[in-house]
């Protein structure tokens, strides 16, 4: 009996030991998502890092500071344009109701286009989502800091840039992959600068335009690869839809605009207006006949309705059979992706109608007319598409809703500037850093594709220099588009 009691005591002690060891393991501090990024700690405490910010010296009175806006390229200018043209409020009372005066007329902005590292939508598909997140953290850090370079060849930075009082992530992909992370990092840095993303605003806008009880409808999402892979829009749309209609019977079809944003920004990996023959897979990175994920399907030739000439490059074999096809115009990229969105919607929801389509990439509103035109082309192509596409297809640009959110933030925190002006805004763009020995830069002054998507996090490098917008760093066709679509912003940039 005594022996049995001793065994029970030993067993109890063993159980307690096991429990203590296991509890010790459970009680260990969990690894936070921010811990894997060296730049977060560098910004906070590494004074030798080019990314360090002294948070204690961040301005307390922020009314006169600019509003920061960033995107992967020039597409975010469409968001800035929506902010600058918003007239939903009374400028004197700040109450709802336009007064004929732009709501942000007395604010100034700092815009950053990370063109050297774009398109952001490709990183996740290349297994580099963490590197994308590091890029986003660096974008935010630039807007928080004072440093910029006059020229990429300068070794010493200028320190005359003002930090931001709020930050707008104009890029959908950056919102999907970096909004929560940058907010978490902001707490780690001890800064209370608000960060606003575009996806929730877009979801709210698209659900608001749906009719009836919301059922038997489809919401189309045209966005980048990365944004679609994140599933950010479907989640946000479902949440808003249930909130408004109290049921979840909504169809959602996503179309990843593979290469479209890059083509709009003139990336040579996707488009070359001077090319007259196929360039081959070593250079061309867009959809193709044998692409594993984004094939150009001969059976959909009518649906595509491609422009020909050097807008569509084709290679043939000795027998005259087409063996290679490359898209070589922005319009053909649009035709390709709109066609696949409609085809997929008709297969998935044959008895429903497209209630609205989100333009889930900031570059797409530049080409809203061309996108709409191809929906109408498909509507008249056959009865199947006629049934699914309404006569007046609604294309939703999330930018206006984001502008309203920004206005509400400034109002809530009394951050209005008393004597600022849009004319005092500043525009910056990233270019590859020629002084970094590790960098690979091609003859066009850009990162080669394999190098761009082959880099790793936590190297502590300034892969790029942020320099003022210049005709030297932006391609003529992109500048022409900005000038024609957004003349006031063009004047702000170059005046």
N, C-alpha and C positions, 0 to 999 in steps of 0.2 A: 504493500500500500504506500509505504514511504517512498519506494522507488518510483511508483507511478506519479506521485506528487512532484518529485524532482524532474521527471520527464516533462510534466505539464509546465513547470516553471521555465525549463530550458526552451521549450517550444514557444512559450509566450515571449521570452527574451528575443528569440530568433525572429519571430513575427514583427516585434517592435523595431528590430534592427533593419529588416527588409523594408518596413514601412518608412523608417527614417531615411534610408538611402533613396528610396523612390521619391519620397516627398522632397528630399534635397534636390533631386533631378528636376522635379516639376517646378520647384520654387526658384530654379535658376531664371535669371532675367531673360525673357524671350527675345530673340533677335528681331529687331524692328526693321522694316523695309528700308529705312533711311541709313541703317548701319553699313550697308554694302557699298555706299557711295562715299568715297574719300573726299570728294569736293564739298560735301556738306560740312565735314569737320574742318576742312581747309578754310572755307568761308568764315567759319565761326572763330577759329583760334590759330590758324597757321599764318603768322605774319610774313613768312617767306614765300607764301603761295601767291601767284598772280591773281588769284580769285578772292583773297582775303578782304573782308569788310569789317570795319570797326563799328559794331552795332551800337555801341554807347554814344557814338558821335552822329548817329542818324538824326536828321532834323526832327525836332519836336513839333514846331509850327509848320505844318505841311500844306497850308492852303495854296501857297504860291508855287508849289512843286508841280511838275507835269504829270499827266496820266500816261503810264507805260502800256504799249500795245506791241505784242510780238506774234510772228507767224514764221512758217518755214521758208517763206519767200515773199513775193510781192502780193500774193493773194489776199493777205490780211488787210491790204489797203481798202478792200471792199467793205470790211468791217469798220475800219476807221471812217470811211465815207458815210456809212450809216449813222455812226455816232455824230459826225459833224453836221449832218443834215436833219437830225431828229428835231421835230417840233411838236412834242406831245404835252409840253408843260408851259406854264406861265413863268417867264424869267424873273419876274419881280416877287411873286408869291410862292413859286415852286409847286403850285397846285396843278392838278391834271387839267389839260386844256391848252392847245397851242395858241400862240400869240403872234405868229408870223415872223418870229425871230428864232434862229436855231438855238436849241437848248444849251449847247456847249460852246457858244460863241465866245465866252470869256474864259475858256480853258485852253491850255497848251498841252501838247502831246509829245512823247518820244516814241518813235516807231522803230522796231528792229525786224528786219527780214533776214533769217538765217539761210540765205540762198546757197552758200557754199556747201551746206550739209543736207540740202533738200534733194529729193522728196522724203519727208518724214514717214509717209505712208509705207515705204518699202522696208524699213528697218525690222519690224516685227517678222515679216515674211522671210527675212534673211537670218533670223535667229538673233537679232541684235536689239531687242526691246530695252535691255538695260542701258545700252549705249545711247539709245534714243532718249531715255529718261535723263541721262547725264547731260545730253545736249539741252534739254528743256531746263534743267537746273542752271546751266550756264547762261541761257537766255534770260532767266529771271535775275540771276546775279548781275548781268550787265545792266538791266533796268534799275536795279537797286544801287548800283555803284556810280562812280564819277568818271571812270576811265574809258577812253576810246583812243583810237589811233587815227591820225590824219591820213596816213598812207600805210599800206600793208608792209612796206619796206622800212618803216620807222621802228627803231628799237626801243625808243622811249615813248610811253603813252602820254596823252594829254589828260588832264584831270578837271576839265571845265564843264563836264556834263552834269546836269542835276539828277539826283535820284528821283524815283517815282513815288507818288502818294497812293497809287492804286495800280494794279496790273491786270490787263485784259489779255487772256490767252485767246487770240483770234483764231488759232489753228485748231481744227476739230481733232486731228490725231494727237496733238500735244495736250489737248484737254483730256482725251480718253486715257492717255498713258501717264500724264504728268500733273494733272490738276490736284488730286489728293496728295501726291508726293510732295509737291512744292508747298502746299499748305502745311503739311507736317514739318517740312524743313524750315519754314518761316517761324514756326514755334521754337524749333531747335536753335535758331539764330537769335531768338528774343526780339523779333520784329513783328509789329502788328499791321503790316501792309496787306490789304485785302487782295485776294487773287480770284478773278472771275473767269469761268470757262464757258464755252459756247454751246455745249451739247444739251444741257438742261433747258436753256433758252430756246433752242431749236425744237425740242420735243414739245414744249408748252405751246409754241407757235403753231406747229402742224396739227396738233389735236384741236386747237381752237377753230380751225377752218373746216373741220368735219361737219357734215350735216346730219339731220335726223337723230337717230339713236346711236349712230356711230358704227352699227354693224353692217355686214355685207360690203365693207370697204377695205381698200388696201392702202397702206402708206408705203411709198417707195423711198428708199434711202440711197442717194448717190453720194459716195464718200470715198476716201482713200482706202487702200488695202488695210492699213493699220487700224483706221477707225472702224471699219467693218469687222475686222478680226476681234477687236475689243468688245464687240456687241454693245457698245455704249448707247447707241441710238435706240435699238430695240428695247433695252431695259428702261431707258428714260421715257420712251413713248408709251410703253405698257403702263408704267406708273402713272403718267399724266392721263392716259385714256381711262383707266379704272377710276381715277379720282373724279373725272368729269361724267362718265357714263355709267358707272357702277357695274360694269361687266367687262370682260376681257376679250370679246369677240372681234378682234381687229387683226387683219392680215398685214404682215410686214415683210417686204422683200428688199434685200440689200443688193446693191451692185457696186463692187469695188472698182473704182475708176483707175485701174492699173495703167500708170503712165500718163494719165490725163493732166494732173496738176503739173508734172514735170514738163510736159509738152507746152503747156500754157506759159511756163516760165522759161521756155527755150532751152531746156536741158538737152545737150547733144546726144545723150544716151537714148533719147526717145524720138527726137525730131531734128532734122537738118534740112532747112529750106533750100540749100544749095545742092543737095544730093539728087542725082538723076537715075541711079541704079541702086539695087539692094546693097546694104552695107555689111550684112552678115552678123551672126550672133555674138561675135567678139566686140562689136560696137553697139548694135541695135538691141535694146532691152524691152521693147514693147510687145504687144500681142503678135502672134504669128501662126502660120498654118499648123505647126506641130508643137506649139507651146503647151506644156503639161497642164497649166491652170487657166490660161487665157487664150484658147485657140481661136483663130479666125476660121469659121466653119463655112465651107462652100455651100452647104445647104441653106444658109441664111443670107445668101448674097443679095436677095431682094430686100430683106429686112435692113441690111446695112445701108444700101443705097450710096455707096462710097463715091466721093469725088475721085476723079482719075488724074492723069498727068503725073507730076512728081509728088502729088499728095498721096499717091498709093504706088509704092515701089514693088515691082514683081520680077521674080527671077524664073526663067524657064529652062527646062532640060533640052537635050538635042532634038527631041521629038516635038518640042513646042508646048509641052505640058507645064503648067504653073507649079513650081516646087517651093517658091518662097514668096511671101507677101509681108510687106512692112507698111505700117501706117506712118504717114509723113506729113500730116497736118492736124492741127487741133480739131478741126471740124470732123475729120475721119475718126479720131479718138472718141469724140462725142457720139457720132453715129454708132460706132461699135458698142459703146456702153449703154446707151439708151435702148438699142435693139435688144441686148441681152437682158436688161431689166424687164422690158415688156414681155419677152418670150418666157422668162422665168415666172413672171407674175401670172401669165395666161395658163401655164402648166400647173402652178401651185394653187391658184385660186380662180378657176375658169368661170365661176359664176359671180365674180365680184368686179367692182370697178375701182380704178385708182382714185382715191379721194384727194390725195395730194402727194407731192414728191419733195423731200427735203434735199436741198442743195447743201450737202454735208461736208463741203470743202470750200474754203474761202476763195479759191481760184474760180470756182464754177460760175458765180454771178457775173463775172466778166462776159460769159457766153450764154446768158439766160435765153436770149432770142434763139440761138442756134440749138440749144437743148429743146426748147419748146417746139421749134420747127420740126425736129425729127420725131417728136411724139405725134405731131399732127400728120406727118408723112406716113407713119405706121398706122395711124387711125384709118387712113384712107386706103391702106394697102389691101386689107381684106376684112371680112365681117368679124372674125375672131378678135382682131385687135380693135376694131370699131366698138365692140361691146365693152372692152375693158378700159379704153381711154376716153375720158369725157371730152366734150367739145372745147371746153375752156379749162385745160389742165392747170391745176394750181401748183406753182413752184414756190416753195417756201425758203426764203433766205433767213436764217436764224439771227442775223446781225442786228436787226431792229430790236428784237426782244432783249438781246444782250446790252444794247445801248440804253434801254429803259432800266435794266438792272443796275447799270453803272450810275445812271442819274439818281436812282433811289439810294444808292450807297453814299453818294456825295451829299445828298440831302440829309440822310439819317445821321451822318457824322460831321455835318457842317464843314465840309471841305471845299466849299466854293472859293475860287480865287476872285479877289476884288478887282484886280487890274491886269489880268493876263489876256492873251489874245492867241487865237489859232495861228496867226502869222509867226509867232515865236516858237512854233513846233520844230522838232529836229528829227531827221530821218537817217537811220543807219542800216548798213547791210554788211553781211559777213563775206569775207574773201579768204581763200587759203593763205596761211601764214608762210611766206617764203623764207623766213628766218629760222623756221623749225627744221632742223636737219632730217628728222624722221619723216617729214611730210613728202608725199608723192603728189606732184602737180603736173598735169599734162600740158600740151602745147596750147590749149584753149584757156589755160590759167585755172583749170578746175581739178577737183579730185577725180582720178579714174574710178570707175564703178567698183572694181574689186577692192581698191584701197578704202574707198568711202565706207563700204559695208563690211570691211574686214578689221576695223579698229576695235579696241577694247577699252573698257572703263578703267578708271583709277590710275591713269598714266600721268595726270597732273599737267598735261600739255595744253598750250594755247594752239589748238589746231588751226584756228582762224583768227583773223583780226577784224574787229568791228570798226568800220570806217564810214564816213558820211556818204549818203547816196551820191552817185556820180554817173554820168553817161559812160564813163570808162568801165564800170562794173556791171551795168545793166544793158542787155541787148536791145538794139534799136527797135525791134518789133514790140518788145515789152514796154519800152518807153512810149512808143506811139499809142499803144493800147491804154496806158495810164492817162496820157494826154487827152485822148478822145473820149474815154469813158468817165474820167474823173478830173476834169480840167482844173478845178479849184485845188485839189491835192497836188496836182502837177506843179501849179504855181507855188504852193507852199514849199515843195521840195526844192525847186530850183531858183526861187527868189529869196 
